[in-house]
């Protein structure tokens, strides 16, 4: 780490000195363009190392996933974070790492196009969203041809339930999706109970 810091400091000092010696803005621009190329190349090499099998993102995601699987939970508790010594890693980075690990193989075709994991996962989610929309449209056409009918609000787990523009296979899966999203947003068990009560109130208002 010390050698890396020393090297970076020398490079910065060299850049400052070169800019000070420049006789025109055009010359400064040329110096900064070369520095930009160097930095982009460095970022790319670092990102490739971070996203390789066994790299930072893969290893952090695996650590989190293994702990969740072992405990049977959907979200790490404060005690688990302390046990793993990852409390100083911010929540978003932990979430990104978990998603990266769980979709490692599918992400390989996209990795070379990006220099940071946030942009990589954003594109991955975007592509998945488009794929899901296409699949939903195909399913709707197929259901229409077969004259399959379903009523809003029915609790039969064999029937499709439609609410607004969303469509899920059954009520149970819809509930699971809501709970998962709430957990991803950081809600605790107490808040989930409050959410459940609010949903019940909303349903009563519709009746």
C-alpha positions as CSV (number, residue, x, y, z in Angstrom):
1,X,0.0,0.0,0.0
2,X,2.9,2.4,0.8
3,X,4.6,1.7,-2.5
4,X,1.3,2.3,-4.3
5,X,0.7,5.6,-2.5
6,X,4.3,6.7,-3.2
7,X,3.9,5.9,-6.9
8,X,0.6,7.8,-7.1
9,X,2.2,10.8,-5.3
10,X,5.1,10.9,-7.7
11,X,2.7,10.7,-10.7
12,X,0.6,13.6,-9.3
13,X,3.7,15.7,-8.6
14,X,5.0,14.9,-12.2
15,X,1.6,16.0,-13.6
16,X,1.6,19.3,-11.6
17,X,5.2,20.0,-12.7
18,X,4.4,19.3,-16.4
19,X,1.4,21.6,-16.2
20,X,3.4,24.3,-14.6
21,X,6.0,24.1,-17.4
22,X,3.4,24.2,-20.2
23,X,3.6,27.4,-22.2
24,X,0.0,27.4,-23.5
25,X,-3.4,26.0,-22.7
26,X,-3.1,23.8,-25.8
27,X,0.0,22.2,-24.3
28,X,-1.8,21.8,-21.0
29,X,-4.7,20.1,-22.8
30,X,-2.3,17.6,-24.4
31,X,-0.8,16.8,-21.1
32,X,-4.2,16.3,-19.5
33,X,-5.4,14.1,-22.4
34,X,-2.4,11.8,-22.0
35,X,-3.1,11.7,-18.2
36,X,-6.8,10.9,-19.0
37,X,-5.8,8.0,-21.2
38,X,-3.5,6.7,-18.4
39,X,-6.2,6.9,-15.8
40,X,-8.8,5.2,-17.9
41,X,-6.4,2.3,-18.7
42,X,-5.6,2.0,-14.9
43,X,-9.3,2.0,-14.0
44,X,-10.0,-0.7,-16.6
45,X,-7.1,-2.9,-15.3
46,X,-8.3,-2.4,-11.7
47,X,-11.9,-3.2,-12.6
48,X,-10.9,-6.4,-14.4
49,X,-9.0,-7.5,-11.4
50,X,-11.9,-6.7,-9.1
51,X,-14.5,-8.6,-11.2
52,X,-12.5,-11.7,-12.0
53,X,-13.4,-15.1,-10.4
54,X,-12.2,-14.8,-6.8
55,X,-11.8,-11.0,-7.1
56,X,-13.2,-8.4,-4.7
57,X,-16.8,-8.4,-5.9
58,X,-17.1,-12.1,-6.3
59,X,-15.5,-12.9,-2.9
60,X,-17.6,-10.3,-1.0
61,X,-20.8,-11.5,-2.6
62,X,-19.9,-15.2,-1.8
63,X,-19.1,-14.3,1.8
64,X,-22.5,-12.6,2.2
65,X,-24.5,-15.3,0.3
66,X,-22.8,-18.1,2.3
67,X,-23.7,-16.4,5.6
68,X,-27.3,-15.9,4.5
69,X,-27.7,-19.5,3.3
70,X,-26.2,-20.8,6.6
71,X,-28.6,-18.7,8.7
72,X,-31.6,-19.1,6.5
73,X,-32.2,-15.3,6.4
74,X,-32.8,-12.9,3.6
75,X,-30.8,-10.1,5.1
76,X,-27.7,-9.9,7.3
77,X,-28.3,-8.6,10.8
78,X,-26.0,-6.2,12.5
79,X,-24.6,-9.0,14.6
80,X,-23.8,-11.0,11.4
81,X,-22.1,-8.0,9.8
82,X,-20.0,-7.6,12.9
83,X,-19.2,-11.3,12.9
84,X,-18.0,-11.1,9.3
85,X,-16.1,-7.8,10.0
86,X,-17.8,-6.1,7.1
87,X,-19.7,-3.3,8.9
88,X,-17.5,-0.7,7.3
89,X,-18.5,-1.8,3.8
90,X,-21.6,0.3,2.9
91,X,-24.9,-1.4,2.3
92,X,-25.0,-0.6,-1.4
93,X,-21.6,-2.2,-2.0
94,X,-22.7,-5.3,-0.1
95,X,-25.9,-5.5,-2.1
96,X,-24.0,-5.0,-5.4
97,X,-21.5,-7.7,-4.4
98,X,-24.3,-10.2,-3.6
99,X,-26.0,-9.5,-6.9
100,X,-22.7,-9.8,-8.8
101,X,-21.9,-13.1,-7.2
102,X,-25.3,-14.6,-7.8
103,X,-25.2,-13.6,-11.5
104,X,-21.5,-14.0,-12.1
105,X,-21.8,-16.2,-15.2
106,X,-24.5,-14.0,-16.8
107,X,-22.5,-10.9,-16.2
108,X,-19.3,-12.0,-18.0
109,X,-20.5,-10.9,-21.4
110,X,-21.1,-7.3,-20.0
111,X,-18.1,-6.9,-17.8
112,X,-15.7,-5.7,-20.5
113,X,-18.0,-2.9,-21.4
114,X,-17.8,-1.1,-18.0
115,X,-15.3,0.3,-15.5
116,X,-17.4,0.2,-12.4
117,X,-19.8,-2.3,-10.9
118,X,-22.7,0.0,-10.4
119,X,-23.0,0.8,-14.2
120,X,-22.5,-2.9,-14.9
121,X,-25.4,-4.0,-12.7
122,X,-27.6,-1.2,-13.9
123,X,-27.2,-2.4,-17.5
124,X,-27.7,-6.0,-16.3
125,X,-31.0,-5.1,-14.5
126,X,-32.1,-3.1,-17.6
127,X,-31.6,-6.1,-19.9
128,X,-33.4,-8.4,-17.5
129,X,-36.3,-6.0,-17.3
130,X,-36.7,-5.9,-21.0
131,X,-36.5,-9.7,-21.2
132,X,-39.2,-10.0,-18.5
133,X,-41.5,-7.5,-20.3
134,X,-41.1,-9.5,-23.6
135,X,-41.9,-12.8,-21.8
136,X,-44.9,-11.2,-20.1
137,X,-46.3,-10.0,-23.5
138,X,-45.8,-13.5,-25.0
139,X,-47.6,-15.1,-22.1
140,X,-50.5,-12.7,-22.4
141,X,-50.9,-13.4,-26.1
142,X,-50.8,-17.1,-25.4
143,X,-53.4,-16.8,-22.6
144,X,-55.7,-14.8,-24.9
145,X,-55.6,-17.4,-27.6
146,X,-56.5,-20.2,-25.1
147,X,-59.3,-18.1,-23.6
148,X,-57.8,-18.3,-20.2
149,X,-59.7,-16.2,-17.7
150,X,-58.7,-14.9,-14.3
151,X,-60.4,-12.6,-11.8
152,X,-58.8,-9.8,-9.8
153,X,-58.4,-10.7,-6.2
154,X,-59.0,-14.4,-6.4
155,X,-56.8,-16.4,-3.9
156,X,-56.7,-19.6,-5.9
157,X,-53.0,-20.3,-6.2
158,X,-53.5,-21.9,-9.6
159,X,-54.9,-18.7,-11.2
160,X,-53.0,-15.6,-12.4
161,X,-53.6,-12.5,-10.3
162,X,-53.5,-9.1,-12.0
163,X,-53.1,-5.8,-10.1
164,X,-52.8,-2.7,-12.2
165,X,-50.0,-3.3,-14.8
166,X,-48.3,-6.0,-12.7
167,X,-48.9,-9.7,-13.3
168,X,-47.6,-12.5,-11.1
169,X,-48.4,-16.3,-11.1
170,X,-50.2,-16.3,-7.8
171,X,-51.1,-14.5,-4.6
172,X,-48.3,-16.2,-2.6
173,X,-45.6,-15.1,-5.0
174,X,-47.0,-11.6,-5.0
175,X,-46.7,-11.4,-1.2
176,X,-43.2,-12.8,-1.4
177,X,-42.2,-10.2,-4.0
178,X,-43.6,-7.4,-1.8
179,X,-41.7,-8.7,1.3
180,X,-38.5,-9.1,-0.6
181,X,-38.7,-5.6,-2.0
182,X,-39.4,-4.2,1.5
183,X,-36.4,-6.1,2.9
184,X,-34.2,-4.7,0.1
185,X,-35.3,-1.2,1.1
186,X,-34.1,-1.9,4.6
187,X,-37.4,-2.5,6.5
188,X,-37.2,-4.5,9.7
189,X,-39.7,-7.1,11.0
190,X,-41.6,-4.4,13.0
191,X,-41.9,-2.2,9.9
192,X,-43.1,-5.2,7.8
193,X,-45.9,-5.7,10.3
194,X,-46.9,-2.0,10.0
195,X,-46.8,-2.4,6.2
196,X,-49.1,-5.4,6.4
197,X,-51.5,-3.5,8.5
198,X,-51.5,-0.6,6.1
199,X,-52.2,-2.9,3.1
200,X,-55.1,-4.3,5.1
201,X,-56.5,-0.8,5.6
202,X,-56.1,0.0,1.9
203,X,-58.0,-3.2,1.0
204,X,-60.8,-2.2,3.4
205,X,-61.0,1.2,1.8
206,X,-61.5,-0.4,-1.6
207,X,-64.3,-2.7,-0.4
